């Protein structure tokens, strides 16, 4: 409270006495540092969990109690933000400078040049016994994913380490000069992906239970503290804060609204009026509260009475303003940590309306500057080639930059010339893209990294075209899965061989007869992957495109009416199969599912190019097959 209060001049000071809930969070971190053990607590969004964690790590490192701590956030960028905040405290806080010069003075002497820390020398008087010292090497680190405190003689915090890591990257085996972490603070581990995807949730749970648990030494297991906010009843945070599912974590859940007010009817009226006020520019809801505040406040209890804006009269009013803005289910989940029971629909909640409103407001055909893979997929049909192009950025963030059809001049699948017609159509598509390649915002041309072509239908035509086109970036592909939509189930090989190369829910199979590598895809997995990406909101709070989302160009939903119908043309259902038991299988509701195939094919192509939803730890990583760029093939031609 002293070092980060109002007089500290920090941007986000502690300006009121800590609430009971905040005191419990502070106590949990203190117990973990001093005594060890695990603790999981879910508190309201915006209750200051991250800020408390950052400043407590600073406190115990400065006191010499903590020699090695790791702060884990859900993603690498979130973890980097926390480390920047920690470093700023030493660089700018005048109260820390006055009482902890053995850290703040060497840090400020760097003058924003971290490389100086490696050869800096210091002189002064020891903290522990007051003796003078001169020209001692401070040798510390002030950049990257961790800070190592200055090695100032007599300093309680000399060589202390505060490291940060994203749970989407490798966390196993963090060790520095024989030292292992004493405590790991896990800050809001869930993402949109882990909250929606059972597969991704399982991976995150395993990472917390195994990789993080293994960071400690033989004499002292690492202590773990999870500070989180729930997203639903299937997310990882819900499991770790439930004593029945994870008893060793001593789970606790805190509410914003501890006891609701007696006059629920007046607050329901308030919410209705407030929504009308936003539409009409009136103040009837506020007038209702001002006139009836005593009656509307009666019987309620909130955890933090300080949580309201200057324009609001109380934290209770702030709570119901959130209900009006976000809806009661969202507030119950993220502010009361009591998510309602969810009836998950068969199609996981993806609708055509949702899909065509996932708009990134970018121009059609323009590639984002941070694109890691430009991919395409072509779905073969009797009369049309359906195709789409994706630009994929970090974290499998997909932007559909273009799609369309190419006519196949044939009279149908029984036509003797259908293979030739398909080959000609593929060549026309290729020549059109060669003549007008996609460009970035600076009008710089960007060739395709990989274009997959569906060889499940008329594979001979696809193989012939790839040979005539010279191979890369074109590659034949085929989807496998459960149900009547496929010619066979997906069965990945057990290990790599000269004719089989394993990827993540895909593998390469050498077709010896044609001299072609066929990319075999787990269609069930990747179609579900596409639906989960569309379920992820397009934007973050700062209007940057959200990691792991899949979005469409433009700002007019009507432009993507047909595309959105394709995406929801199939639904995954559980059904009993004789001899196999219950299976989840995709069923076609509408024959026009081609853009769904194109979308999941592009996601596979990006994964093959090395762009993943999560960065796998080294022991889990599988080197993707190299993708030769189109530019290189054209240069050779």
C-alpha positions in Angstrom: 0.0 0.0 0.0 2.9 2.4 0.7 5.1 1.7 -2.3 2.2 1.5 -4.8 -0.2 3.9 -3.2 -1.3 7.3 -4.6 2.0 9.0 -3.5 4.1 6.5 -5.6 3.1 8.3 -8.8 2.4 5.0 -10.6 -0.3 4.9 -13.2 -2.4 2.3 -11.4 -2.1 3.0 -7.7 -3.8 1.3 -4.8 -6.2 4.0 -3.7 -8.4 2.2 -1.2 -7.9 -0.3 1.7 -7.8 -3.9 0.4 -11.1 -5.8 0.5 -11.4 -9.1 2.3 -11.2 -10.9 -1.1 -8.0 -9.0 -2.0 -6.6 -9.8 1.4 -7.2 -13.5 0.8 -5.4 -13.3 -2.6 -2.5 -11.6 -1.0 -2.4 -14.2 1.8 -2.5 -17.1 -0.7 0.5 -15.8 -2.6 2.4 -15.2 0.7 1.7 -18.7 1.9 2.8 -20.2 -1.3 6.1 -18.3 -1.2 6.8 -19.1 2.5 5.2 -22.5 2.9 4.6 -24.0 -0.6 1.5 -25.8 -1.8 -1.2 -25.0 -4.4 -4.0 -22.6 -4.3 -6.6 -21.7 -7.0 -8.9 -18.6 -6.6 -11.4 -17.2 -9.0 -12.2 -13.5 -8.5 -14.2 -10.9 -10.5 -12.9 -9.6 -13.7 -11.1 -6.3 -13.0 -10.5 -7.0 -9.3 -6.8 -6.4 -9.7 -5.5 -10.0 -9.5 -2.7 -9.4 -12.0 -1.6 -6.2 -10.3 -1.5 -7.8 -6.9 0.5 -10.7 -8.3 3.1 -8.5 -10.0 3.6 -6.3 -6.9 3.8 -9.1 -4.5 6.5 -10.7 -6.5 8.4 -7.4 -6.4 8.0 -7.2 -2.7 9.2 -10.6 -1.8 12.1 -10.5 -4.3 13.3 -7.2 -2.8 13.1 -8.6 0.7 15.3 -11.6 -0.2 12.5 -14.0 0.6 12.0 -15.0 -3.0 14.9 -16.0 -5.2 13.1 -17.3 -8.3 9.5 -16.8 -9.3 7.7 -17.4 -12.5 4.5 -15.5 -13.5 2.6 -17.4 -16.2 -0.1 -15.8 -18.3 -2.3 -17.4 -20.9 -0.2 -16.2 -23.8 3.3 -14.9 -24.4 2.2 -11.3 -25.1 0.2 -11.2 -21.9 3.2 -12.4 -20.0 5.4 -9.8 -21.7 3.0 -7.1 -20.5 3.4 -8.2 -16.9 7.2 -8.2 -17.1 7.1 -4.7 -18.6 5.0 -3.5 -15.7 7.4 -5.0 -13.2 10.4 -3.4 -14.8 8.7 0.0 -15.0 8.2 -0.1 -11.2 12.0 -0.1 -10.7 12.6 2.4 -13.5 10.1 5.0 -12.4 8.8 4.5 -8.8 10.4 7.2 -6.6 9.5 5.4 -3.3 11.2 2.2 -4.4 14.2 4.3 -5.5 14.5 5.8 -2.0 14.4 2.6 -0.1 15.8 0.1 -2.5 18.7 1.9 -4.3 20.6 -1.4 -4.6 18.2 -2.4 -7.4 16.7 0.9 -8.7 20.0 2.8 -9.1 21.7 0.1 -11.3 18.6 -0.3 -13.3 18.1 3.4 -13.9 21.8 3.8 -14.8 21.1 1.6 -17.9 19.2 4.5 -19.5 17.1 2.2 -21.6 20.2 0.3 -22.9 19.8 -3.2 -21.3 23.1 -4.4 -22.7 25.0 -2.2 -20.2 23.9 -4.5 -17.4 26.4 -7.1 -18.5 29.5 -5.0 -17.7 28.2 -2.4 -15.2 30.2 -1.8 -12.0 28.8 -0.3 -8.8 30.3 1.3 -5.6 28.7 2.1 -2.3 27.9 0.8 1.2 26.6 -2.7 1.8 23.1 -3.0 3.0 23.7 -5.9 5.4 26.7 -4.6 7.4 27.3 -1.0 6.2 30.9 -1.7 4.9 32.1 0.2 1.8 32.7 -1.6 -1.5 34.0 -0.3 -4.8 33.9 -1.3 -8.5 31.9 -4.4 -7.9 30.4 -6.0 -11.0 26.6 -5.9 -10.8 26.1 -8.3 -13.7 22.3 -8.6 -14.2 19.7 -9.0 -16.9 17.0 -6.5 -17.8 15.5 -7.8 -21.1 13.9 -10.9 -22.6 11.4 -13.1 -20.7 13.0 -12.5 -17.3 14.8 -10.0 -15.0 17.8 -11.0 -12.9 18.3 -8.4 -10.1 21.7 -6.6 -9.8 24.4 -8.5 -8.0 25.1 -5.7 -5.6 27.2 -6.7 -2.5 25.0 -7.1 0.6 21.7 -6.8 -1.3 19.0 -9.1 -0.1 17.7 -9.4 -3.6 21.0 -10.0 -5.4 20.6 -12.3 -8.4 16.9 -12.8 -7.6 14.9 -13.8 -10.7 11.4 -12.9 -11.9 10.5 -14.7 -15.1 7.4 -14.7 -17.2 6.1 -17.3 -19.6 3.0 -17.7 -21.7 1.1 -21.0 -21.2 0.9 -21.3 -25.0 4.6 -22.0 -25.2 7.2 -24.2 -23.6 7.3 -24.0 -19.8 9.0 -27.3 -19.0 12.5 -27.3 -17.5 12.9 -23.6 -16.5 16.2 -23.5 -14.6 18.9 -20.9 -14.1 22.4 -21.7 -12.8 21.2 -24.7 -11.0 18.3 -22.8 -9.4 14.7 -23.8 -9.9 11.5 -21.7 -9.3 10.1 -21.5 -5.8 6.7 -20.3 -6.9 4.6 -20.1 -10.1 1.8 -17.6 -10.2 -0.7 -18.6 -12.9 -2.7 -15.5 -14.0 -5.9 -16.1 -16.0 -4.8 -19.3 -17.8 -7.9 -19.7 -20.0 -8.2 -18.3 -23.5 -11.2 -18.3 -25.8 -9.8 -21.5 -27.3 -9.4 -23.5 -24.0 -12.8 -22.3 -22.9 -14.5 -23.6 -26.1 -12.4 -26.6 -27.1 -12.2 -29.7 -25.0 -9.0 -30.7 -26.8 -7.2 -27.4 -26.0 -8.5 -27.4 -22.4 -7.0 -30.9 -21.9 -3.7 -29.7 -23.2 -3.7 -26.7 -20.9 -4.7 -28.8 -17.9 -1.8 -31.2 -18.6 0.6 -28.3 -18.9 -0.4 -27.0 -15.5 -0.5 -30.4 -13.8 2.7 -31.8 -15.3 5.0 -29.2 -16.9 4.5 -26.6 -14.2 4.5 -29.1 -11.3 7.9 -30.4 -12.5 9.6 -27.0 -12.2 10.6 -27.5 -8.6 13.6 -29.3 -7.1 13.7 -32.7 -5.3 13.8 -31.0 -1.9 11.1 -28.4 -2.6 8.2 -28.9 -5.0 7.3 -25.6 -6.8 4.3 -23.8 -5.2 1.5 -22.9 -7.6 -1.1 -20.1 -7.2 -3.8 -19.7 -9.8 -5.6 -16.3 -9.9 -8.3 -16.5 -12.5 -11.8 -15.6 -13.7 -14.2 -18.2 -14.9 -15.5 -18.3 -18.5 -17.9 -21.3 -18.4 -18.3 -24.6 -16.6 -16.0 -26.5 -19.0 -13.0 -24.2 -18.8 -9.8 -25.2 -17.1 -10.2 -22.5 -14.4 -13.6 -24.0 -13.4 -12.0 -27.4 -12.8 -9.1 -26.0 -10.7 -11.3 -23.9 -8.5 -13.6 -26.8 -7.8 -12.5 -28.7 -4.7 -14.3 -31.8 -5.8 -12.3 -32.0 -9.0 -9.0 -30.7 -7.8 -8.9 -31.0 -4.0 -5.2 -30.3 -3.6 -5.7 -26.8 -5.1 -8.1 -25.7 -2.3 -10.3 -23.9 -4.8 -12.1 -20.8 -3.9 -14.6 -18.6 -5.9 -15.4 -15.0 -5.0 -18.5 -13.1 -6.1 -18.9 -9.4 -7.0 -22.5 -9.5 -5.7 -22.4 -11.5 -2.5 -26.0 -10.9 -1.5 -28.6 -9.6 -4.1 -30.8 -6.7 -3.1 -34.4 -7.4 -2.0 -36.1 -5.4 -4.7 -35.1 -7.4 -7.7 -38.2 -6.1 -9.5 -36.9 -2.5 -9.3 -33.5 -3.5 -10.7 -35.2 -5.4 -13.5 -37.0 -2.2 -14.3 -33.7 -0.3 -14.0 -32.0 -2.6 -16.6 -34.9 -2.2 -19.1 -34.8 1.6 -18.7 -31.1 1.8 -19.0 -31.1 -0.1 -22.3 -33.8 2.3 -23.5 -31.7 5.3 -22.3 -28.8 4.2 -24.4 -31.0 4.1 -27.5 -32.8 7.4 -26.8 -30.1 9.5 -25.0 -32.2 9.8 -21.8 -31.5 9.3 -18.1 -34.7 7.5 -16.8 -32.7 4.6 -15.2 -30.5 6.9 -13.2 -33.5 9.0 -12.2 -35.2 5.8 -11.0 -32.2 4.9 -8.8 -31.8 8.3 -7.4 -35.4 8.5 -6.4 -35.5 5.0 -4.9 -31.9 4.3 -3.8 -32.6 3.3 -0.2 -35.2 0.9 -1.3 -33.1 -0.5 -4.2 -30.0 -0.9 -2.0 -31.8 -2.7 0.8 -30.4 -6.1 1.7 -27.5 -6.2 -0.7 -23.8 -6.9 -0.1 -21.0 -6.4 -2.6 -17.5 -7.6 -2.3 -15.9 -4.3 -3.2 -17.9 -1.1 -2.7 -15.2 0.9 -4.4 -15.9 -0.6 -7.8 -17.8 2.0 -9.7 -17.1 4.9 -12.0 -17.4 8.6 -11.0 -20.7 8.7 -13.0 -22.2 5.9 -10.9 -23.5 6.2 -7.4 -22.5 2.8 -6.1 -20.9 -0.5 -6.8 -24.4 -2.1 -6.9 -25.4 0.3 -9.7 -22.2 -0.6 -11.5 -23.1 -4.3 -11.2 -26.5 -3.8 -12.8 -25.0 -1.5 -15.5 -22.9 -4.5 -16.4 -26.0 -6.7 -16.5 -27.6 -4.2 -18.9 -24.5 -4.1 -21.1 -23.3 -7.7 -21.1 -26.3 -9.7 -20.1 -27.0 -11.6 -16.8 -25.3 -14.8 -17.9 -22.0 -13.0 -18.7 -22.1 -11.1 -15.5 -22.8 -14.3 -13.4 -19.9 -15.9 -15.1 -17.2 -13.3 -15.2 -18.1 -11.2 -12.1 -19.8 -13.7 -9.8 -17.8 -16.7 -11.0 -21.0 -18.7 -11.1 -21.5 -19.6 -14.8 -24.9 -21.0 -15.6 -25.4 -24.5 -16.8 -24.9 -24.6 -20.5 -26.8 -26.8 -22.9 -24.3 -27.2 -25.7 -26.1 -27.4 -29.0 -25.2 -30.1 -31.5 -23.3 -27.7 -33.7 -21.4 -26.1 -30.8 -23.4 -22.8 -31.3 -22.0 -21.9 -34.7 -24.7 -20.2 -36.8 -24.6 -18.7 -40.3 -25.5 -15.3 -38.8 -22.5 -15.5 -36.4 -20.2 -16.5 -39.2 -21.1 -13.7 -41.6 -20.7 -11.2 -38.8 -17.1 -12.3 -38.0 -15.8 -9.3 -40.0 -12.3 -7.9 -39.6 -13.1 -4.7 -41.6 -10.0 -5.2 -43.8 -10.1 -4.8 -47.6 -10.6 -7.9 -49.8 -7.4 -9.6 -51.0 -5.0 -7.5 -48.9 -2.6 -9.5 -46.8 -1.9 -8.3 -43.1 1.7 -7.3 -42.5 2.3 -10.0 -39.8 1.2 -12.9 -42.1 3.2 -16.0 -41.4 1.5 -18.2 -44.1 -0.5 -17.4 -47.2 -2.5 -20.5 -48.1 -5.2 -21.7 -50.5 -7.5 -24.6 -50.8 -9.4 -25.8 -53.9 -12.4 -28.1 -53.6 -13.0 -30.2 -56.8 -16.6 -30.6 -58.2 -18.2 -31.6 -61.5 -19.1 -28.1 -62.5 -17.2 -25.8 -60.2 -14.0 -25.5 -58.3 -14.7 -23.9 -55.0 -11.6 -22.1 -53.5 -10.6 -19.8 -50.7 -7.4 -18.0 -49.6 -6.3 -17.4 -46.0 -3.7 -15.2 -44.5 -2.7 -16.8 -41.1 -0.8 -14.9 -38.4 0.6 -15.9 -35.0 -1.6 -18.3 -33.0 -3.5 -19.7 -36.0 -5.3 -16.4 -36.4 -6.9 -16.8 -39.8 -8.1 -14.0 -42.1 -10.2 -15.1 -45.1 -8.9 -12.7 -47.7 -10.6 -14.1 -50.8 -12.8 -16.9 -52.1 -14.7 -17.8 -55.2 -15.5 -20.4 -57.8 -13.8 -21.5 -61.1 -16.1 -23.0 -63.7 -15.4 -26.6 -64.9 -16.5 -26.8 -68.5 -17.9 -30.3 -68.4 -21.3 -32.0 -68.7 -21.0 -33.9 -65.4 -19.2 -36.7 -63.6 -20.0 -39.2 -66.4 -18.5 -37.0 -69.0 -15.5 -38.7 -70.7 -13.6 -35.4 -70.7 -14.2 -34.4 -67.1 -10.6 -35.0 -65.9 -9.3 -32.8 -68.7 -11.9 -30.1 -67.9 -10.8 -30.2 -64.2 -7.2 -29.9 -65.2 -7.9 -26.9 -67.5 -9.9 -25.2 -64.8 -7.1 -25.6 -62.3 -4.6 -24.1 -64.8 -7.0 -21.1 -65.4 -7.1 -20.5 -61.6 -3.3 -20.7 -61.4 -2.8 -18.3 -64.3 -5.2 -15.8 -62.9 -3.5 -15.7 -59.6 -0.1 -15.5 -61.2 -1.2 -12.6 -63.3 -2.7 -10.7 -60.3 -1.0 -12.0 -57.1 -2.1 -10.9 -53.6 -0.4 -7.9 -52.1 0.2 -6.5 -48.6 -0.8 -3.0 -47.4 2.3 -1.6 -49.1 1.4 -3.2 -52.4 4.2 -5.8 -52.1 3.4 -9.0 -53.8 3.1 -12.1 -51.7 3.2 -15.6 -53.3 1.3 -18.6 -51.9 3.2 -20.7 -49.4 0.9 -23.7 -49.9 -2.2 -24.5 -51.9 -3.9 -27.8 -51.2 -6.2 -29.4 -53.8 -8.9 -31.9 -52.9 -7.9 -35.2 -54.4 -10.8 -37.2 -52.8 -12.7 -36.8 -56.1 -11.0 -37.3 -59.5 -7.5 -37.8 -58.0 -6.0 -38.6 -61.4 -6.9 -35.1 -62.6 -5.4 -33.5 -59.5 -2.2 -35.4 -59.8 -1.8 -34.6 -63.4 -2.3 -30.9 -62.8 0.3 -30.8 -60.0 2.9 -32.5 -62.3 2.1 -30.0 -65.1 2.3 -27.0 -62.7 5.7 -28.1 -61.4 4.6 -29.1 -57.9 4.9 -26.5 -55.1 3.0 -24.6 -53.9 0.4 -27.1 -55.0 -0.2 -30.3 -53.0 -2.8 -33.0 -53.2 -4.9 -33.6 -50.1 -7.7 -35.8 -48.9 -10.0 -35.7 -45.9 -10.8 -38.8 -43.8 -13.2 -39.2 -40.9 -16.1 -41.0 -39.3 -19.4 -41.4 -41.1 -20.8 -41.6 -44.6 -19.2 -38.4 -45.9 -15.8 -40.1 -46.2 -14.2 -43.0 -48.0 -12.4 -44.2 -44.9 -11.6 -43.3 -41.2 -8.6 -41.2 -40.3 -5.8 -43.4 -39.1 -2.4 -41.7 -38.6 0.7 -43.8 -38.9 2.5 -44.7 -35.7 5.9 -43.3 -36.8 7.6 -41.5 -39.7 8.8 -43.7 -42.5 10.3 -43.0 -46.0 6.7 -43.0 -47.3 4.8 -41.5 -44.3 5.4 -38.1 -42.5 3.3 -37.3 -39.5 1.9 -33.9 -38.6 -0.8 -32.7 -36.2 -4.0 -34.5 -37.2 -2.6 -34.8 -40.7 0.1 -36.8 -42.4 1.9 -37.1 -45.7 1.6 -40.4 -47.7 3.8 -41.0 -50.8 1.7 -42.2 -53.7 4.3 -44.3 -55.4 2.4 -44.9 -58.6 2.1 -41.2 -59.3 5.2 -39.9 -57.5 3.1 -37.5 -55.5 2.8 -36.8 -51.8 -0.8 -36.9 -50.6 -1.6 -34.9 -47.5 -4.2 -36.9 -45.5 -6.3 -34.8 -43.1 -8.3 -35.6 -40.0 -11.5 -34.0 -41.3 -13.5 -34.4 -38.1 -10.8 -32.6 -36.1 -10.2 -29.7 -38.5 -13.9 -29.0 -39.2 -14.4 -28.7 -35.5 -11.3 -26.5 -35.5 -13.0 -24.1 -38.0 -16.2 -23.9 -36.0 -14.2 -23.1 -32.8 -12.2 -20.4 -34.6 -15.5 -18.7 -35.8 -16.8 -19.0 -32.2 -13.8 -16.9 -31.1 -14.6 -13.1 -31.2 -12.8 -11.2 -33.9 -11.5 -8.3 -31.8 -9.8 -7.7 -28.5 -10.8 -4.8 -26.3 -8.2 -2.6 -28.0 -9.7 -3.6 -31.5 -6.7 -5.7 -32.4 -7.6 -9.0 -34.1 -7.9 -11.7 -31.4 -5.5 -14.6 -31.4 -7.0 -17.8 -32.7 -10.0 -16.1 -34.4 -11.1 -16.7 -37.9 -12.7 -13.7 -39.7 -13.9 -12.5 -43.1 -12.8 -9.4 -45.0 -15.0 -6.3 -45.2 -17.7 -4.8 -43.0 -20.9 -6.0 -44.8 -22.4 -9.3 -43.5 -24.6 -9.6 -46.6 -21.5 -10.0 -48.8 -20.8 -13.4 -47.1 -24.4 -14.8 -47.0 -23.6 -17.8 -49.1 -20.2 -18.5 -47.5 -21.7 -18.5 -44.1 -24.3 -21.1 -45.2 -21.5 -23.4 -46.4 -19.7 -23.2 -43.0 -22.8 -24.5 -41.1 -23.8 -27.0 -43.8 -22.5 -29.8 -41.6 -23.1 -30.6 -37.9 -21.3 -33.0 -35.6 -23.5 -35.4 -33.6 -23.0 -38.3 -31.3 -24.6 -41.6 -32.5 -24.2 -45.3 -31.8 -22.4 -47.4 -34.4 -22.8 -51.2 -34.1 -19.5 -52.8 -33.1 -17.8 -49.4 -32.4 -20.0 -47.8 -29.7 -20.8 -44.0 -29.6 -19.0 -42.0 -32.2 -19.1 -38.3 -33.0 -19.7 -37.9 -36.8 -20.4 -35.1 -39.2 -23.7 -35.0 -40.9 -24.6 -32.9 -43.9 -27.6 -30.7 -43.5 -27.0 -29.0 -46.8 -25.1 -30.3 -49.9 -23.4 -26.9 -50.3 -20.6 -27.4 -47.8 -17.6 -26.6 -50.1 -16.5 -23.5 -48.3 -16.4 -25.5 -45.0 -14.0 -27.9 -46.8 -12.0 -25.0 -48.1 -11.8 -23.4 -44.6 -10.6 -26.5 -42.8 -8.2 -27.2 -45.7 -6.6 -23.8 -45.3 -6.3 -24.4 -41.5 -4.4 -27.6 -42.2 -2.2 -25.9 -44.8 -1.3 -23.2 -42.3 -0.5 -25.8 -39.7 1.8 -27.6 -42.2 3.5 -24.3 -42.8 4.4 -24.2 -39.1 1.7 -21.8 -37.8 0.0 -23.4 -34.8 -2.7 -22.4 -32.3 -0.3 -23.1 -29.5 3.5 -23.3 -29.8 4.3 -26.9 -28.7 7.0 -27.6 -26.1 10.2 -29.0 -27.7 9.3 -32.6 -26.6 5.9 -32.3 -28.2 6.9 -30.5 -31.4 6.9 -32.3 -34.7 8.9 -30.7 -37.5 6.5 -29.9 -40.3 7.2 -31.0 -43.8 8.9 -28.1 -45.6 6.7 -26.0 -47.9 8.5 -24.7 -50.9 7.3 -21.2 -51.9 5.6 -20.5 -55.1 8.1 -17.8 -55.7 10.9 -20.3 -55.7 9.1 -22.6 -58.1 8.4 -19.8 -60.5 12.0 -18.7 -60.4 13.2 -22.2 -61.3 10.6 -22.3 -64.1 
